[in-house]
Amino acid sequence: MKRLTFFSAAALMLCLAACQPTTDNDKLYASAKPYTRWWWHAAVIDTNAVKDQLIWLKEHEFGGVEIAWIYPMFCDSTTPHPDFLSEDWARPVEVAKRFADSIGLGCDFTYGTMWPFADVDLPDGDQTRNYFDSIEIARRPLVWDHPKEARIINHLSKAVFERYAEKMNKGLHNAYKGSKSGLFVDSWEVETEYLWTPGFAETFMKEHGYDIEPYFRDRTLMDMTTHEIYDHDVFYDYMHTLSGYVMREFYQPFADNATAQGCFSRAQCGGTPTDLLTAFSLVDIPETEAILYEPSFSKIPASAATIGGKQAVTSETFTCAYGWTSLRYNNFHGHSPHQGREQIADLKLICDALFANGTNQIIWHGMPFNQVGDTSNYFYTTCQLSTSEDCNLSGDVLTDFNRYMTLVSSYMRRGNNYSDIAVYMPLEDAWMGGAYPEDVHKQMNWLWGQYEMRYIQTPELLKGRQPLWINAHFLRSATFKNNTLYCGNAQFKSLYVDVDYMELTALKTIIGLAKQGLPVYFPHDTQEPGKVKHADDYAAALAELRQIASVISDASLLPNMPLIEGDDLPDFWVRQEGDCYYIFFANPLTQTIKYPLDYCYAFTDKGSTCPIRINHHGRTDQLTLQFRPTESLLIEVTKDGVKTIDTDYLPPKLRS
């Protein structure tokens, strides 16, 4: 049986169209100033306070806000508040948008209350479900209309999303007017074990040629408690079909809906059971987060943005920086560790690590709605921005930090992302891998599967070439000419393939490109994933690939010198504008940050040096990067040589 590849033909055309540059995409977040998520706890919102806080944000060098509607403070069900999406609810939202426009701030909207998308009046049958029709996985009790309980929508049904979107668009209709707003969807927080929707079995049969239901009915696909995978080939096929549903039925409709409303789409695809690189390409603004996700995860949305010609890559930043405390702790009075006493030097490590992995727009997480000077409201997992200087993240120190992030972000928007080499993303490996092993401490309460790809890294030996991710989907439309691989808006000189599993169609695509002369690093044979095998054809394809002159198994034979060479290189990111390179080198300490971050960890840095060579414009410049404690470096490279761009910023140590 011939396996269908990751999408149907119609879905593939949709995805390819979405990979083209969005109109005026480079104007989104054009100022590069940080935004903040603005937590509106369910209450009667004072429009004068709305204006006062927006003025404060403008004065402190913010570029805009993303309004997020959440439960009443302390989950107090007696707190008076208008119904979600009602006229009384919409009025202060419209005031916020109009006033933000009037003072030059952007105004985005989380597309719902809490996350993922949920509705207290969701029609029966529109909720997310698993094969066993458990209603528990759809429950979402802590929303704007608490104590009413919402249900999570079925993300595998376009029709369900469109019914949900119709209600959201009606409530936000007037707020959409004026400047273009972003509609935002947060990371995937929907259970994926045995996830199901009507028609799934029929789609699976068409794609794979056998019946998936016995594996579900008898629970022989995986253990729902330990996440042990019983049959990795069948699990791969399940992920294959599930991935198509997620993109066809959710992310593409979400992006299309934003465009239809005169808005743009911004999405965290992290945690999603799908082909992440392609999913990130479907939205206008791909977003990562840190440090609940490793900073290196940012390279996935950055790669998607490069291929799609999208300038901005955003990040929800500083979430749970020092760890996590349950909302339910102390009768719904839980605080993040060190909340109100966050050290900007620690936060700078996080944002610098993001910059060095392709992020170029910071979204603070975040700021609670309060009267100016008040600290009554707070959000329990955030580093809390405050209009009260009783808190660390306020006043001049905050303004100076925002100016620093704006400066770096603006340079990391110039031109295009540089890369010398495309690295085949190990998607098939991840889908065949199943659960993370518990003994490496990579599983968390909300994280279990390798399909999330939270920990993947491009190979260290390629670091000086700034490798970007590529996948089978994009390679199918790539061309090789004039010694260059053209893939959407990205250009590469070679392809690096070091994976254990690869679909036959992907293997044949690489054979075709190699025959055109593309240098391909392919150190060992791959295996075919999935239950239905094509053993003879697969073996023949591997043998054919090995006979092509441009296919190598020695990485030292890769063409061209790396842009940057040196021992123990720090993380960095390169933008190329014409003949000029802008390179941001993150402080070497950023490579050691882990969740949760130790308080005052930044101040363990004693400074460091790193000799490097930069190969550019037919010459080689040798220089020594000198990092003062907590400092990162920004340099400009032209045909005339190398010069440092002064960021003029070292964060102070704040009160503990």
Secondary structure as a PSIPRED ss2 file (coil, helix, strand):
# PSIPRED VFORMAT (PSIPRED V4.0)

   1 M C   1.000  0.000  0.000
   2 K C   1.000  0.000  0.000
   3 R C   1.000  0.000  0.000
   4 L C   1.000  0.000  0.000
   5 T C   1.000  0.000  0.000
   6 F C   1.000  0.000  0.000
   7 F C   1.000  0.000  0.000
   8 S C   1.000  0.000  0.000
   9 A H   0.000  1.000  0.000
  10 A H   0.000  1.000  0.000
  11 A H   0.000  1.000  0.000
  12 L H   0.000  1.000  0.000
  13 M H   0.000  1.000  0.000
  14 L H   0.000  1.000  0.000
  15 C H   0.000  1.000  0.000
  16 L H   0.000  1.000  0.000
  17 A H   0.000  1.000  0.000
  18 A H   0.000  1.000  0.000
  19 C C   1.000  0.000  0.000
  20 Q C   1.000  0.000  0.000
  21 P C   1.000  0.000  0.000
  22 T C   1.000  0.000  0.000
  23 T C   1.000  0.000  0.000
  24 D C   1.000  0.000  0.000
  25 N H   0.000  1.000  0.000
  26 D H   0.000  1.000  0.000
  27 K H   0.000  1.000  0.000
  28 L C   1.000  0.000  0.000
  29 Y C   1.000  0.000  0.000
  30 A C   1.000  0.000  0.000
  31 S C   1.000  0.000  0.000
  32 A C   1.000  0.000  0.000
  33 K C   1.000  0.000  0.000
  34 P C   1.000  0.000  0.000
  35 Y E   0.000  0.000  1.000
  36 T E   0.000  0.000  1.000
  37 R E   0.000  0.000  1.000
  38 W E   0.000  0.000  1.000
  39 W E   0.000  0.000  1.000
  40 W E   0.000  0.000  1.000
  41 H E   0.000  0.000  1.000
  42 A C   1.000  0.000  0.000
  43 A C   1.000  0.000  0.000
  44 V C   1.000  0.000  0.000
  45 I C   1.000  0.000  0.000
  46 D C   1.000  0.000  0.000
  47 T H   0.000  1.000  0.000
  48 N H   0.000  1.000  0.000
  49 A H   0.000  1.000  0.000
  50 V H   0.000  1.000  0.000
  51 K H   0.000  1.000  0.000
  52 D H   0.000  1.000  0.000
  53 Q H   0.000  1.000  0.000
  54 L H   0.000  1.000  0.000
  55 I H   0.000  1.000  0.000
  56 W H   0.000  1.000  0.000
  57 L H   0.000  1.000  0.000
  58 K H   0.000  1.000  0.000
  59 E H   0.000  1.000  0.000
  60 H C   1.000  0.000  0.000
  61 E C   1.000  0.000  0.000
  62 F C   1.000  0.000  0.000
  63 G C   1.000  0.000  0.000
  64 G E   0.000  0.000  1.000
  65 V E   0.000  0.000  1.000
  66 E E   0.000  0.000  1.000
  67 I E   0.000  0.000  1.000
  68 A E   0.000  0.000  1.000
  69 W E   0.000  0.000  1.000
  70 I E   0.000  0.000  1.000
  71 Y C   1.000  0.000  0.000
  72 P C   1.000  0.000  0.000
  73 M H   0.000  1.000  0.000
  74 F H   0.000  1.000  0.000
  75 C H   0.000  1.000  0.000
  76 D C   1.000  0.000  0.000
  77 S C   1.000  0.000  0.000
  78 T C   1.000  0.000  0.000
  79 T C   1.000  0.000  0.000
  80 P C   1.000  0.000  0.000
  81 H C   1.000  0.000  0.000
  82 P C   1.000  0.000  0.000
  83 D C   1.000  0.000  0.000
  84 F C   1.000  0.000  0.000
  85 L C   1.000  0.000  0.000
  86 S C   1.000  0.000  0.000
  87 E H   0.000  1.000  0.000
  88 D H   0.000  1.000  0.000
  89 W H   0.000  1.000  0.000
  90 A H   0.000  1.000  0.000
  91 R H   0.000  1.000  0.000
  92 P H   0.000  1.000  0.000
  93 V H   0.000  1.000  0.000
  94 E H   0.000  1.000  0.000
  95 V H   0.000  1.000  0.000
  96 A H   0.000  1.000  0.000
  97 K H   0.000  1.000  0.000
  98 R H   0.000  1.000  0.000
  99 F H   0.000  1.000  0.000
 100 A H   0.000  1.000  0.000
 101 D H   0.000  1.000  0.000
 102 S H   0.000  1.000  0.000
 103 I H   0.000  1.000  0.000
 104 G C   1.000  0.000  0.000
 105 L C   1.000  0.000  0.000
 106 G E   0.000  0.000  1.000
 107 C E   0.000  0.000  1.000
 108 D E   0.000  0.000  1.000
 109 F E   0.000  0.000  1.000
 110 T E   0.000  0.000  1.000
 111 Y E   0.000  0.000  1.000
 112 G E   0.000  0.000  1.000
 113 T E   0.000  0.000  1.000
 114 M C   1.000  0.000  0.000
 115 W C   1.000  0.000  0.000
 116 P C   1.000  0.000  0.000
 117 F C   1.000  0.000  0.000
 118 A E   0.000  0.000  1.000
 119 D E   0.000  0.000  1.000
 120 V C   1.000  0.000  0.000
 121 D C   1.000  0.000  0.000
 122 L C   1.000  0.000  0.000
 123 P C   1.000  0.000  0.000
 124 D C   1.000  0.000  0.000
 125 G C   1.000  0.000  0.000
 126 D C   1.000  0.000  0.000
 127 Q E   0.000  0.000  1.000
 128 T C   1.000  0.000  0.000
 129 R C   1.000  0.000  0.000
 130 N E   0.000  0.000  1.000
 131 Y C   1.000  0.000  0.000
 132 F C   1.000  0.000  0.000
 133 D C   1.000  0.000  0.000
 134 S C   1.000  0.000  0.000
 135 I C   1.000  0.000  0.000
 136 E H   0.000  1.000  0.000
 137 I H   0.000  1.000  0.000
 138 A H   0.000  1.000  0.000
 139 R E   0.000  0.000  1.000
 140 R E   0.000  0.000  1.000
 141 P C   1.000  0.000  0.000
 142 L C   1.000  0.000  0.000
 143 V C   1.000  0.000  0.000
 144 W C   1.000  0.000  0.000
 145 D C   1.000  0.000  0.000
 146 H C   1.000  0.000  0.000
 147 P C   1.000  0.000  0.000
 148 K C   1.000  0.000  0.000
 149 E C   1.000  0.000  0.000
 150 A E   0.000  0.000  1.000
 151 R E   0.000  0.000  1.000
 152 I E   0.000  0.000  1.000
 153 I E   0.000  0.000  1.000
 154 N C   1.000  0.000  0.000
 155 H C   1.000  0.000  0.000
 156 L C   1.000  0.000  0.000
 157 S C   1.000  0.000  0.000
 158 K H   0.000  1.000  0.000
 159 A H   0.000  1.000  0.000
 160 V H   0.000  1.000  0.000
 161 F H   0.000  1.000  0.000
 162 E H   0.000  1.000  0.000
 163 R H   0.000  1.000  0.000
 164 Y H   0.000  1.000  0.000
 165 A H   0.000  1.000  0.000
 166 E H   0.000  1.000  0.000
 167 K H   0.000  1.000  0.000
 168 M H   0.000  1.000  0.000
 169 N H   0.000  1.000  0.000
 170 K H   0.000  1.000  0.000
 171 G H   0.000  1.000  0.000
 172 L H   0.000  1.000  0.000
 173 H C   1.000  0.000  0.000
 174 N H   0.000  1.000  0.000
 175 A H   0.000  1.000  0.000
 176 Y H   0.000  1.000  0.000
 177 K C   1.000  0.000  0.000
 178 G C   1.000  0.000  0.000
 179 S C   1.000  0.000  0.000
 180 K C   1.000  0.000  0.000
 181 S C   1.000  0.000  0.000
 182 G E   0.000  0.000  1.000
 183 L E   0.000  0.000  1.000
 184 F E   0.000  0.000  1.000
 185 V E   0.000  0.000  1.000
 186 D C   1.000  0.000  0.000
 187 S C   1.000  0.000  0.000
 188 W C   1.000  0.000  0.000
 189 E C   1.000  0.000  0.000
 190 V C   1.000  0.000  0.000
 191 E C   1.000  0.000  0.000
 192 T C   1.000  0.000  0.000
 193 E C   1.000  0.000  0.000
 194 Y C   1.000  0.000  0.000
 195 L E   0.000  0.000  1.000
 196 W C   1.000  0.000  0.000
 197 T C   1.000  0.000  0.000
 198 P C   1.000  0.000  0.000
 199 G C   1.000  0.000  0.000
 200 F H   0.000  1.000  0.000
 201 A H   0.000  1.000  0.000
 202 E H   0.000  1.000  0.000
 203 T H   0.000  1.000  0.000
 204 F H   0.000  1.000  0.000
 205 M H   0.000  1.000  0.000
 206 K H   0.000  1.000  0.000
 207 E H   0.000  1.000  0.000
 208 H H   0.000  1.000  0.000
 209 G C   1.000  0.000  0.000
 210 Y C   1.000  0.000  0.000
 211 D C   1.000  0.000  0.000
 212 I C   1.000  0.000  0.000
 213 E H   0.000  1.000  0.000
 214 P H   0.000  1.000  0.000
 215 Y H   0.000  1.000  0.000
 216 F H   0.000  1.000  0.000
 217 R H   0.000  1.000  0.000
 218 D C   1.000  0.000  0.000
 219 R C   1.000  0.000  0.000
 220 T C   1.000  0.000  0.000
 221 L C   1.000  0.000  0.000
 222 M E   0.000  0.000  1.000
 223 D C   1.000  0.000  0.000
 224 M C   1.000  0.000  0.000
 225 T C   1.000  0.000  0.000
 226 T C   1.000  0.000  0.000
 227 H C   1.000  0.000  0.000
 228 E C   1.000  0.000  0.000
 229 I E   0.000  0.000  1.000
 230 Y C   1.000  0.000  0.000
 231 D C   1.000  0.000  0.000
 232 H H   0.000  1.000  0.000
 233 D H   0.000  1.000  0.000
 234 V H   0.000  1.000  0.000
 235 F H   0.000  1.000  0.000
 236 Y H   0.000  1.000  0.000
 237 D H   0.000  1.000  0.000
 238 Y H   0.000  1.000  0.000
 239 M H   0.000  1.000  0.000
 240 H H   0.000  1.000  0.000
 241 T H   0.000  1.000  0.000
 242 L H   0.000  1.000  0.000
 243 S H   0.000  1.000  0.000
 244 G H   0.000  1.000  0.000
 245 Y H   0.000  1.000  0.000
 246 V H   0.000  1.000  0.000
 247 M H   0.000  1.000  0.000
 248 R H   0.000  1.000  0.000
 249 E H   0.000  1.000  0.000
 250 F H   0.000  1.000  0.000
 251 Y H   0.000  1.000  0.000
 252 Q H   0.000  1.000  0.000
 253 P H   0.000  1.000  0.000
 254 F H   0.000  1.000  0.000
 255 A H   0.000  1.000  0.000
 256 D H   0.000  1.000  0.000
 257 N H   0.000  1.000  0.000
 258 A H   0.000  1.000  0.000
 259 T H   0.000  1.000  0.000
 260 A H   0.000  1.000  0.000
 261 Q C   1.000  0.000  0.000
 262 G C   1.000  0.000  0.000
 263 C C   1.000  0.000  0.000
 264 F E   0.000  0.000  1.000
 265 S E   0.000  0.000  1.000
 266 R E   0.000  0.000  1.000
 267 A E   0.000  0.000  1.000
 268 Q E   0.000  0.000  1.000
 269 C C   1.000  0.000  0.000
 270 G C   1.000  0.000  0.000
 271 G C   1.000  0.000  0.000
 272 T C   1.000  0.000  0.000
 273 P C   1.000  0.000  0.000
 274 T C   1.000  0.000  0.000
 275 D C   1.000  0.000  0.000
 276 L H   0.000  1.000  0.000
 277 L H   0.000  1.000  0.000
 278 T H   0.000  1.000  0.000
 279 A H   0.000  1.000  0.000
 280 F H   0.000  1.000  0.000
 281 S H   0.000  1.000  0.000
 282 L C   1.000  0.000  0.000
 283 V C   1.000  0.000  0.000
 284 D C   1.000  0.000  0.000
 285 I E   0.000  0.000  1.000
 286 P E   0.000  0.000  1.000
 287 E E   0.000  0.000  1.000
 288 T E   0.000  0.000  1.000
 289 E E   0.000  0.000  1.000
 290 A E   0.000  0.000  1.000
 291 I C   1.000  0.000  0.000
 292 L C   1.000  0.000  0.000
 293 Y C   1.000  0.000  0.000
 294 E C   1.000  0.000  0.000
 295 P H   0.000  1.000  0.000
 296 S H   0.000  1.000  0.000
 297 F H   0.000  1.000  0.000
 298 S H   0.000  1.000  0.000
 299 K H   0.000  1.000  0.000
 300 I H   0.000  1.000  0.000
 301 P H   0.000  1.000  0.000
 302 A H   0.000  1.000  0.000
 303 S H   0.000  1.000  0.000
 304 A H   0.000  1.000  0.000
 305 A H   0.000  1.000  0.000
 306 T H   0.000  1.000  0.000
 307 I H   0.000  1.000  0.000
 308 G H   0.000  1.000  0.000
 309 G C   1.000  0.000  0.000
 310 K C   1.000  0.000  0.000
 311 Q C   1.000  0.000  0.000
 312 A C   1.000  0.000  0.000
 313 V C   1.000  0.000  0.000
 314 T E   0.000  0.000  1.000
 315 S E   0.000  0.000  1.000
 316 E E   0.000  0.000  1.000
 317 T E   0.000  0.000  1.000
 318 F C   1.000  0.000  0.000
 319 T C   1.000  0.000  0.000
 320 C C   1.000  0.000  0.000
 321 A C   1.000  0.000  0.000
 322 Y C   1.000  0.000  0.000
 323 G C   1.000  0.000  0.000
 324 W C   1.000  0.000  0.000
 325 T C   1.000  0.000  0.000
 326 S C   1.000  0.000  0.000
 327 L C   1.000  0.000  0.000
 328 R C   1.000  0.000  0.000
 329 Y H   0.000  1.000  0.000
 330 N H   0.000  1.000  0.000
 331 N H   0.000  1.000  0.000
 332 F H   0.000  1.000  0.000
 333 H C   1.000  0.000  0.000
 334 G C   1.000  0.000  0.000
 335 H C   1.000  0.000  0.000
 336 S C   1.000  0.000  0.000
 337 P C   1.000  0.000  0.000
 338 H C   1.000  0.000  0.000
 339 Q C   1.000  0.000  0.000
 340 G C   1.000  0.000  0.000
 341 R C   1.000  0.000  0.000
 342 E C   1.000  0.000  0.000
 343 Q C   1.000  0.000  0.000
 344 I H   0.000  1.000  0.000
 345 A H   0.000  1.000  0.000
 346 D H   0.000  1.000  0.000
 347 L H   0.000  1.000  0.000
 348 K H   0.000  1.000  0.000
 349 L H   0.000  1.000  0.000
 350 I H   0.000  1.000  0.000
 351 C H   0.000  1.000  0.000
 352 D H   0.000  1.000  0.000
 353 A H   0.000  1.000  0.000
 354 L H   0.000  1.000  0.000
 355 F H   0.000  1.000  0.000
 356 A C   1.000  0.000  0.000
 357 N C   1.000  0.000  0.000
 358 G C   1.000  0.000  0.000
 359 T C   1.000  0.000  0.000
 360 N C   1.000  0.000  0.000
 361 Q E   0.000  0.000  1.000
 362 I E   0.000  0.000  1.000
 363 I E   0.000  0.000  1.000
 364 W E   0.000  0.000  1.000
 365 H E   0.000  0.000  1.000
 366 G E   0.000  0.000  1.000
 367 M E   0.000  0.000  1.000
 368 P E   0.000  0.000  1.000
 369 F C   1.000  0.000  0.000
 370 N C   1.000  0.000  0.000
 371 Q C   1.000  0.000  0.000
 372 V C   1.000  0.000  0.000
 373 G C   1.000  0.000  0.000
 374 D C   1.000  0.000  0.000
 375 T C   1.000  0.000  0.000
 376 S C   1.000  0.000  0.000
 377 N C   1.000  0.000  0.000
 378 Y C   1.000  0.000  0.000
 379 F C   1.000  0.000  0.000
 380 Y C   1.000  0.000  0.000
 381 T C   1.000  0.000  0.000
 382 T C   1.000  0.000  0.000
 383 C C   1.000  0.000  0.000
 384 Q C   1.000  0.000  0.000
 385 L C   1.000  0.000  0.000
 386 S C   1.000  0.000  0.000
 387 T C   1.000  0.000  0.000
 388 S C   1.000  0.000  0.000
 389 E C   1.000  0.000  0.000
 390 D C   1.000  0.000  0.000
 391 C C   1.000  0.000  0.000
 392 N C   1.000  0.000  0.000
 393 L C   1.000  0.000  0.000
 394 S C   1.000  0.000  0.000
 395 G H   0.000  1.000  0.000
 396 D H   0.000  1.000  0.000
 397 V H   0.000  1.000  0.000
 398 L H   0.000  1.000  0.000
 399 T H   0.000  1.000  0.000
 400 D H   0.000  1.000  0.000
 401 F H   0.000  1.000  0.000
 402 N H   0.000  1.000  0.000
 403 R H   0.000  1.000  0.000
 404 Y H   0.000  1.000  0.000
 405 M H   0.000  1.000  0.000
 406 T H   0.000  1.000  0.000
 407 L H   0.000  1.000  0.000
 408 V H   0.000  1.000  0.000
 409 S H   0.000  1.000  0.000
 410 S H   0.000  1.000  0.000
 411 Y H   0.000  1.000  0.000
 412 M C   1.000  0.000  0.000
 413 R C   1.000  0.000  0.000
 414 R C   1.000  0.000  0.000
 415 G C   1.000  0.000  0.000
 416 N E   0.000  0.000  1.000
 417 N E   0.000  0.000  1.000
 418 Y C   1.000  0.000  0.000
 419 S C   1.000  0.000  0.000
 420 D C   1.000  0.000  0.000
 421 I E   0.000  0.000  1.000
 422 A E   0.000  0.000  1.000
 423 V E   0.000  0.000  1.000
 424 Y E   0.000  0.000  1.000
 425 M C   1.000  0.000  0.000
 426 P C   1.000  0.000  0.000
 427 L H   0.000  1.000  0.000
 428 E H   0.000  1.000  0.000
 429 D H   0.000  1.000  0.000
 430 A H   0.000  1.000  0.000
 431 W H   0.000  1.000  0.000
 432 M H   0.000  1.000  0.000
 433 G H   0.000  1.000  0.000
 434 G C   1.000  0.000  0.000
 435 A E   0.000  0.000  1.000
 436 Y C   1.000  0.000  0.000
 437 P C   1.000  0.000  0.000
 438 E H   0.000  1.000  0.000
 439 D H   0.000  1.000  0.000
 440 V H   0.000  1.000  0.000
 441 H C   1.000  0.000  0.000
 442 K C   1.000  0.000  0.000
 443 Q C   1.000  0.000  0.000
 444 M E   0.000  0.000  1.000
 445 N C   1.000  0.000  0.000
 446 W C   1.000  0.000  0.000
 447 L E   0.000  0.000  1.000
 448 W C   1.000  0.000  0.000
 449 G E   0.000  0.000  1.000
 450 Q H   0.000  1.000  0.000
 451 Y H   0.000  1.000  0.000
 452 E H   0.000  1.000  0.000
 453 M C   1.000  0.000  0.000
 454 R C   1.000  0.000  0.000
 455 Y C   1.000  0.000  0.000
 456 I C   1.000  0.000  0.000
 457 Q C   1.000  0.000  0.000
 458 T C   1.000  0.000  0.000
 459 P C   1.000  0.000  0.000
 460 E H   0.000  1.000  0.000
 461 L H   0.000  1.000  0.000
 462 L H   0.000  1.000  0.000
 463 K H   0.000  1.000  0.000
 464 G H   0.000  1.000  0.000
 465 R H   0.000  1.000  0.000
 466 Q C   1.000  0.000  0.000
 467 P C   1.000  0.000  0.000
 468 L E   0.000  0.000  1.000
 469 W E   0.000  0.000  1.000
 470 I E   0.000  0.000  1.000
 471 N C   1.000  0.000  0.000
 472 A H   0.000  1.000  0.000
 473 H H   0.000  1.000  0.000
 474 F H   0.000  1.000  0.000
 475 L H   0.000  1.000  0.000
 476 R C   1.000  0.000  0.000
 477 S C   1.000  0.000  0.000
 478 A C   1.000  0.000  0.000
 479 T E   0.000  0.000  1.000
 480 F E   0.000  0.000  1.000
 481 K E   0.000  0.000  1.000
 482 N C   1.000  0.000  0.000
 483 N C   1.000  0.000  0.000
 484 T E   0.000  0.000  1.000
 485 L E   0.000  0.000  1.000
 486 Y E   0.000  0.000  1.000
 487 C E   0.000  0.000  1.000
 488 G C   1.000  0.000  0.000
 489 N C   1.000  0.000  0.000
 490 A E   0.000  0.000  1.000
 491 Q E   0.000  0.000  1.000
 492 F E   0.000  0.000  1.000
 493 K C   1.000  0.000  0.000
 494 S E   0.000  0.000  1.000
 495 L E   0.000  0.000  1.000
 496 Y E   0.000  0.000  1.000
 497 V C   1.000  0.000  0.000
 498 D C   1.000  0.000  0.000
 499 V C   1.000  0.000  0.000
 500 D C   1.000  0.000  0.000
 501 Y E   0.000  0.000  1.000
 502 M C   1.000  0.000  0.000
 503 E C   1.000  0.000  0.000
 504 L H   0.000  1.000  0.000
 505 T H   0.000  1.000  0.000
 506 A H   0.000  1.000  0.000
 507 L H   0.000  1.000  0.000
 508 K H   0.000  1.000  0.000
 509 T H   0.000  1.000  0.000
 510 I H   0.000  1.000  0.000
 511 I H   0.000  1.000  0.000
 512 G H   0.000  1.000  0.000
 513 L H   0.000  1.000  0.000
 514 A H   0.000  1.000  0.000
 515 K H   0.000  1.000  0.000
 516 Q C   1.000  0.000  0.000
 517 G C   1.000  0.000  0.000
 518 L C   1.000  0.000  0.000
 519 P C   1.000  0.000  0.000
 520 V E   0.000  0.000  1.000
 521 Y E   0.000  0.000  1.000
 522 F C   1.000  0.000  0.000
 523 P C   1.000  0.000  0.000
 524 H C   1.000  0.000  0.000
 525 D C   1.000  0.000  0.000
 526 T C   1.000  0.000  0.000
 527 Q E   0.000  0.000  1.000
 528 E C   1.000  0.000  0.000
 529 P C   1.000  0.000  0.000
 530 G C   1.000  0.000  0.000
 531 K C   1.000  0.000  0.000
 532 V C   1.000  0.000  0.000
 533 K C   1.000  0.000  0.000
 534 H C   1.000  0.000  0.000
 535 A H   0.000  1.000  0.000
 536 D H   0.000  1.000  0.000
 537 D H   0.000  1.000  0.000
 538 Y H   0.000  1.000  0.000
 539 A H   0.000  1.000  0.000
 540 A H   0.000  1.000  0.000
 541 A H   0.000  1.000  0.000
 542 L H   0.000  1.000  0.000
 543 A H   0.000  1.000  0.000
 544 E H   0.000  1.000  0.000
 545 L H   0.000  1.000  0.000
 546 R H   0.000  1.000  0.000
 547 Q C   1.000  0.000  0.000
 548 I C   1.000  0.000  0.000
 549 A C   1.000  0.000  0.000
 550 S C   1.000  0.000  0.000
 551 V E   0.000  0.000  1.000
 552 I E   0.000  0.000  1.000
 553 S C   1.000  0.000  0.000
 554 D C   1.000  0.000  0.000
 555 A H   0.000  1.000  0.000
 556 S H   0.000  1.000  0.000
 557 L H   0.000  1.000  0.000
 558 L C   1.000  0.000  0.000
 559 P C   1.000  0.000  0.000
 560 N C   1.000  0.000  0.000
 561 M C   1.000  0.000  0.000
 562 P C   1.000  0.000  0.000
 563 L C   1.000  0.000  0.000
 564 I E   0.000  0.000  1.000
 565 E E   0.000  0.000  1.000
 566 G C   1.000  0.000  0.000
 567 D C   1.000  0.000  0.000
 568 D C   1.000  0.000  0.000
 569 L C   1.000  0.000  0.000
 570 P C   1.000  0.000  0.000
 571 D C   1.000  0.000  0.000
 572 F E   0.000  0.000  1.000
 573 W E   0.000  0.000  1.000
 574 V E   0.000  0.000  1.000
 575 R E   0.000  0.000  1.000
 576 Q E   0.000  0.000  1.000
 577 E E   0.000  0.000  1.000
 578 G C   1.000  0.000  0.000
 579 D C   1.000  0.000  0.000
 580 C E   0.000  0.000  1.000
 581 Y E   0.000  0.000  1.000
 582 Y E   0.000  0.000  1.000
 583 I E   0.000  0.000  1.000
 584 F E   0.000  0.000  1.000
 585 F E   0.000  0.000  1.000
 586 A C   1.000  0.000  0.000
 587 N C   1.000  0.000  0.000
 588 P H   0.000  1.000  0.000
 589 L H   0.000  1.000  0.000
 590 T H   0.000  1.000  0.000
 591 Q H   0.000  1.000  0.000
 592 T H   0.000  1.000  0.000
 593 I C   1.000  0.000  0.000
 594 K C   1.000  0.000  0.000
 595 Y C   1.000  0.000  0.000
 596 P C   1.000  0.000  0.000
 597 L C   1.000  0.000  0.000
 598 D C   1.000  0.000  0.000
 599 Y C   1.000  0.000  0.000
 600 C C   1.000  0.000  0.000
 601 Y H   0.000  1.000  0.000
 602 A H   0.000  1.000  0.000
 603 F H   0.000  1.000  0.000
 604 T H   0.000  1.000  0.000
 605 D C   1.000  0.000  0.000
 606 K C   1.000  0.000  0.000
 607 G C   1.000  0.000  0.000
 608 S E   0.000  0.000  1.000
 609 T E   0.000  0.000  1.000
 610 C E   0.000  0.000  1.000
 611 P E   0.000  0.000  1.000
 612 I E   0.000  0.000  1.000
 613 R E   0.000  0.000  1.000
 614 I E   0.000  0.000  1.000
 615 N E   0.000  0.000  1.000
 616 H E   0.000  0.000  1.000
 617 H C   1.000  0.000  0.000
 618 G C   1.000  0.000  0.000
 619 R E   0.000  0.000  1.000
 620 T E   0.000  0.000  1.000
 621 D E   0.000  0.000  1.000
 622 Q E   0.000  0.000  1.000
 623 L E   0.000  0.000  1.000
 624 T E   0.000  0.000  1.000
 625 L E   0.000  0.000  1.000
 626 Q E   0.000  0.000  1.000
 627 F E   0.000  0.000  1.000
 628 R C   1.000  0.000  0.000
 629 P C   1.000  0.000  0.000
 630 T C   1.000  0.000  0.000
 631 E C   1.000  0.000  0.000
 632 S C   1.000  0.000  0.000
 633 L E   0.000  0.000  1.000
 634 L E   0.000  0.000  1.000
 635 I E   0.000  0.000  1.000
 636 E E   0.000  0.000  1.000
 637 V E   0.000  0.000  1.000
 638 T E   0.000  0.000  1.000
 639 K C   1.000  0.000  0.000
 640 D C   1.000  0.000  0.000
 641 G E   0.000  0.000  1.000
 642 V E   0.000  0.000  1.000
 643 K E   0.000  0.000  1.000
 644 T E   0.000  0.000  1.000
 645 I E   0.000  0.000  1.000
 646 D C   1.000  0.000  0.000
 647 T C   1.000  0.000  0.000
 648 D C   1.000  0.000  0.000
 649 Y C   1.000  0.000  0.000
 650 L C   1.000  0.000  0.000
 651 P C   1.000  0.000  0.000
 652 P C   1.000  0.000  0.000
 653 K C   1.000  0.000  0.000
 654 L C   1.000  0.000  0.000
 655 R C   1.000  0.000  0.000
 656 S C   1.000  0.000  0.000
